[in-house]
Amino acid sequence: MSITVTVEWDKTVDIRLIVVDVDGTIAGDNNQVNPAVVQAVSAVQKKGIPVAIGTGRMYRSALRFHKRLKSTLPLIAYNGAWIQDPVSQVHHRHTPISPDLAIDLLDYLEQPQWKEKISLNFYMDDVLYVRQLNAETEFYRQRSGIIAEAVGDLRKVAHKTTKILAMGEDKQFIAEIWHHLQQRYQNQDLYFTQSSPTFFEVTHVEATKGSATQFLAEDILGLQPQNVMAIGDNFNDVSMLTYAGVGVAMGNAPQAVKDQADWVAPSVNLNGVAAALEKFVLI
């Protein structure tokens, strides 16, 4: 089943797929999905419209949200670098960073003037590797519900890296180095994005939520952009918001993200996803 609506900006869409982000979208500071959102998703699914997860999280960290929403679709993880079906275990796509670029980026970020300001996470085979365990790593590990393995020299795990994440307490420093690296590697096969002011993420240039949503919609389900509704709250969501026929930004999103959306929902704490589903689908 699909739902056809004409929204305020005079665009007709035929929604047959909904893709939602996790952190800041279906899950707030409490790291849980509110019952109102679960109920709205269930009502949408009963209409025959599937709902998929599209997150920057690790696959194993996102699994509980996939189960909470009772999604029947492959799970988009690592900002699109990893697409896997939790039921069949079919691995539809994995787009790692080239080893040479991973090591070059590591060398650059480990310069003496920066090394102590940044904690680096390397993800390989859905396992998190760090130089050493610290307070930032422990907080991230607990929130994600995963185990972090300390390896000292991250070059040991740079040969098949799915994603690199750099964290720091100084938000201004993180923003400056993020923009600097975008310029340094602008002609390389790397994609830089942020889902939090305290860290930035790096994947293969083809690994974005937009390309992953397109793959899920067009290659797996045989749909078109006008059949897709995407909901997110941060810069790593922009590519899927602009791909989708209806792109919804959360009320807690940065203004630059809201500017790229077709509609702005209430914040995550006000169950914005449920409001968006009510507006565009449960009508």
C-alpha positions as CSV (number, residue, x, y, z in Angstrom):
1,M,0.0,0.0,0.0
2,S,1.1,3.6,-0.5
3,I,-0.1,7.0,0.6
4,T,-0.4,9.8,-1.9
5,V,-0.5,13.4,-0.5
6,T,-0.1,16.9,-1.8
7,V,1.8,18.9,0.8
8,E,2.0,22.7,1.3
9,W,4.8,23.3,-1.2
10,D,2.6,21.8,-4.0
11,K,4.6,18.6,-4.4
12,T,2.7,15.3,-4.9
13,V,4.4,12.3,-3.4
14,D,3.5,8.6,-3.2
15,I,5.0,7.4,0.0
16,R,6.0,3.7,0.0
17,L,9.1,3.7,2.1
18,I,10.1,5.7,5.3
19,V,13.8,5.9,6.5
20,V,14.5,7.3,10.0
21,D,17.6,8.3,11.7
22,V,18.3,7.1,15.3
23,D,20.0,9.6,17.6
24,G,18.2,12.9,17.8
25,T,15.4,11.5,15.7
26,I,13.7,8.4,17.1
27,A,15.9,8.4,20.2
28,G,16.6,11.4,22.5
29,D,19.0,11.9,25.4
30,N,17.5,8.9,27.2
31,N,18.8,6.7,24.3
32,Q,15.3,5.1,24.0
33,V,12.4,5.2,21.5
34,N,9.4,6.8,23.1
35,P,6.1,4.7,23.0
36,A,4.4,7.4,20.9
37,V,6.9,6.9,18.1
38,V,6.7,3.1,18.3
39,Q,2.9,3.3,18.0
40,A,3.1,5.7,15.0
41,V,5.6,3.5,13.2
42,S,3.4,0.4,13.9
43,A,0.4,2.2,12.5
44,V,2.3,3.1,9.3
45,Q,3.5,-0.5,9.0
46,K,-0.1,-1.8,9.3
47,K,-0.8,0.4,6.2
48,G,1.8,-1.7,4.3
49,I,4.5,1.0,4.3
50,P,7.8,-0.4,5.6
51,V,10.1,1.7,7.9
52,A,13.9,1.4,7.8
53,I,16.7,2.6,10.0
54,G,19.4,4.8,8.6
55,T,22.0,5.6,11.2
56,G,25.7,6.5,11.6
57,R,25.9,4.0,14.4
58,M,27.6,0.6,14.1
59,Y,25.4,-2.2,12.8
60,R,25.4,-4.0,16.1
61,S,24.7,-0.8,18.1
62,A,21.7,-0.1,15.8
63,L,20.1,-3.6,16.0
64,R,18.1,-2.9,19.1
65,F,16.4,0.1,17.4
66,H,15.7,-2.0,14.3
67,K,14.0,-4.6,16.6
68,R,12.2,-1.9,18.6
69,L,10.5,-0.6,15.4
70,K,10.0,-4.2,14.2
71,S,11.5,-3.2,10.9
72,T,11.5,-5.9,8.1
73,L,14.0,-4.1,5.9
74,P,17.8,-4.1,5.7
75,L,19.5,-1.9,8.2
76,I,21.6,1.1,7.0
77,A,24.5,1.6,9.4
78,Y,27.8,3.6,9.4
79,N,26.1,6.5,7.5
80,G,25.5,4.2,4.6
81,A,28.8,2.3,4.4
82,W,27.2,-0.9,5.7
83,I,23.8,-2.3,4.7
84,Q,22.7,-5.7,6.1
85,D,19.5,-7.6,6.6
86,P,19.2,-8.6,10.3
87,V,16.8,-11.5,9.5
88,S,18.5,-13.2,6.5
89,Q,22.0,-11.8,7.4
90,V,22.5,-10.9,3.8
91,H,25.2,-8.2,3.5
92,H,24.0,-6.0,0.8
93,R,26.8,-3.5,0.8
94,H,30.0,-2.6,2.5
95,T,32.1,0.3,1.3
96,P,35.3,0.6,3.4
97,I,37.9,3.4,3.3
98,S,41.0,2.6,1.2
99,P,43.9,1.5,3.5
100,D,46.2,4.2,2.1
101,L,43.7,6.9,2.9
102,A,42.9,5.5,6.3
103,I,46.6,5.5,7.2
104,D,47.2,9.0,5.7
105,L,44.3,10.4,7.7
106,L,45.6,8.7,10.8
107,D,49.1,10.1,10.4
108,Y,47.6,13.6,9.9
109,L,45.3,13.4,13.0
110,E,48.1,12.1,15.1
111,Q,50.3,15.1,14.7
112,P,51.7,16.1,18.1
113,Q,49.7,19.3,18.4
114,W,46.4,17.5,17.8
115,K,46.9,14.0,19.1
116,E,46.1,14.7,22.7
117,K,42.9,16.7,21.8
118,I,41.4,13.9,19.7
119,S,40.2,10.4,20.5
120,L,40.0,8.2,17.4
121,N,37.6,5.4,16.8
122,F,38.3,2.9,13.9
123,Y,35.6,0.5,12.9
124,M,36.5,-2.8,11.2
125,D,34.2,-5.8,10.8
126,D,31.6,-4.2,13.0
127,V,34.1,-4.0,15.9
128,L,35.3,-0.7,17.5
129,Y,39.0,-0.2,17.9
130,V,40.7,2.6,19.8
131,R,44.3,3.6,20.8
132,Q,43.5,3.4,24.4
133,L,40.4,3.5,26.7
134,N,39.5,6.9,28.2
135,A,36.5,8.7,29.6
136,E,35.2,9.8,26.1
137,T,35.5,6.2,24.8
138,E,33.8,4.8,27.9
139,F,30.8,7.2,27.5
140,Y,30.5,6.4,23.8
141,R,30.8,2.7,24.5
142,Q,28.1,2.7,27.1
143,R,25.7,4.8,25.0
144,S,26.3,2.6,22.0
145,G,26.1,-0.6,24.0
146,I,29.2,-2.1,22.5
147,I,32.7,-3.2,23.5
148,A,35.8,-1.2,22.5
149,E,39.1,-2.9,21.9
150,A,42.3,-1.0,22.7
151,V,45.1,-1.8,20.2
152,G,47.6,1.1,20.7
153,D,48.6,1.6,17.1
154,L,45.4,2.0,15.0
155,R,47.4,1.1,11.8
156,K,46.9,-2.5,12.8
157,V,43.2,-2.1,11.8
158,A,43.5,0.3,9.0
159,H,43.3,-2.2,6.1
160,K,39.5,-2.6,6.1
161,T,38.1,0.4,7.9
162,T,34.4,1.0,7.6
163,K,34.4,4.3,9.4
164,I,36.7,6.6,11.3
165,L,35.3,8.8,14.1
166,A,37.2,11.6,15.8
167,M,36.0,12.9,19.1
168,G,37.0,15.9,21.3
169,E,35.7,18.1,24.1
170,D,36.4,21.4,22.3
171,K,33.5,21.8,19.8
172,Q,35.2,24.8,18.1
173,F,38.4,22.8,17.5
174,I,36.4,19.8,16.2
175,A,34.5,22.1,13.8
176,E,37.7,23.8,12.6
177,I,39.6,20.5,12.0
178,W,36.6,19.0,10.2
179,H,36.4,21.9,7.8
180,H,40.2,21.8,7.3
181,L,40.2,18.1,6.5
182,Q,37.3,18.5,4.0
183,Q,39.6,20.9,2.1
184,R,42.7,18.8,2.4
185,Y,40.9,15.7,1.1
186,Q,38.4,17.3,-1.2
187,N,39.7,15.4,-4.3
188,Q,40.0,12.1,-2.4
189,D,37.5,9.2,-1.9
190,L,36.5,10.4,1.6
191,Y,33.2,11.7,2.9
192,F,33.2,13.9,6.1
193,T,30.2,14.6,8.1
194,Q,28.9,15.4,11.6
195,S,26.1,14.0,13.7
196,S,27.3,15.8,16.9
197,P,29.2,19.0,17.6
198,T,31.8,17.0,19.6
199,F,32.9,14.6,16.8
200,F,33.1,14.1,13.0
201,E,32.9,11.0,11.0
202,V,34.8,9.8,7.9
203,T,33.6,7.1,5.4
204,H,34.2,6.3,1.8
205,V,33.0,9.1,-0.5
206,E,30.2,6.8,-1.8
207,A,29.0,5.9,1.7
208,T,26.3,8.4,2.6
209,K,22.8,8.0,3.9
210,G,21.6,9.4,0.7
211,S,23.3,6.8,-1.5
212,A,22.2,4.1,0.9
213,T,18.6,5.2,0.9
214,Q,18.7,5.3,-2.9
215,F,20.1,1.8,-2.9
216,L,17.4,0.5,-0.6
217,A,14.6,2.3,-2.4
218,E,15.7,1.7,-6.0
219,D,17.8,-1.5,-6.1
220,I,16.1,-3.5,-3.4
221,L,12.5,-2.2,-3.5
222,G,12.2,-0.9,-7.0
223,L,11.0,2.6,-5.9
224,Q,11.8,6.1,-6.9
225,P,12.7,9.2,-4.8
226,Q,9.1,10.4,-4.8
227,N,8.1,7.2,-3.0
228,V,10.5,7.9,-0.1
229,M,10.1,9.9,3.1
230,A,13.2,10.4,5.2
231,I,13.5,11.9,8.7
232,G,16.7,13.1,10.4
233,D,18.3,15.7,12.6
234,N,21.9,16.4,11.6
235,F,24.4,17.0,8.8
236,N,24.9,13.3,8.1
237,D,21.1,13.1,7.3
238,V,21.1,15.9,4.7
239,S,21.9,13.6,1.7
240,M,18.9,11.4,2.5
241,L,16.6,14.3,3.2
242,T,17.4,15.8,-0.2
243,Y,17.1,12.5,-2.0
244,A,13.7,11.7,-0.6
245,G,10.4,13.0,-2.0
246,V,9.6,14.2,1.5
247,G,12.6,15.2,3.7
248,V,11.7,16.0,7.3
249,A,14.1,17.7,9.7
250,M,13.6,17.4,13.5
251,G,13.0,20.6,15.5
252,N,16.3,20.0,17.3
253,A,18.2,20.0,14.1
254,P,20.8,22.7,13.3
255,Q,19.2,25.5,11.1
256,A,21.4,24.6,8.2
257,V,19.8,21.1,8.2
258,K,16.3,22.5,8.6
259,D,17.0,24.7,5.5
260,Q,17.5,21.5,3.4
261,A,14.2,19.9,4.5
262,D,10.7,20.1,3.1
263,W,9.2,20.2,6.6
264,V,10.4,20.7,10.1
265,A,8.9,18.4,12.8
266,P,8.7,19.0,16.5
267,S,11.9,18.0,18.4
268,V,12.7,14.5,19.4
269,N,11.6,15.1,23.0
270,L,8.2,16.1,21.6
271,N,7.9,12.9,19.5
272,G,8.6,14.7,16.2
273,V,8.8,11.5,14.2
274,A,5.2,10.6,15.3
275,A,4.1,14.1,14.3
276,A,5.6,13.7,10.9
277,L,4.1,10.3,10.3
278,E,0.7,11.7,11.4
279,K,1.0,14.6,9.0
280,F,2.1,12.7,5.9
281,V,1.0,9.1,6.3
282,L,-1.6,8.6,9.0
283,I,-4.1,10.8,7.4
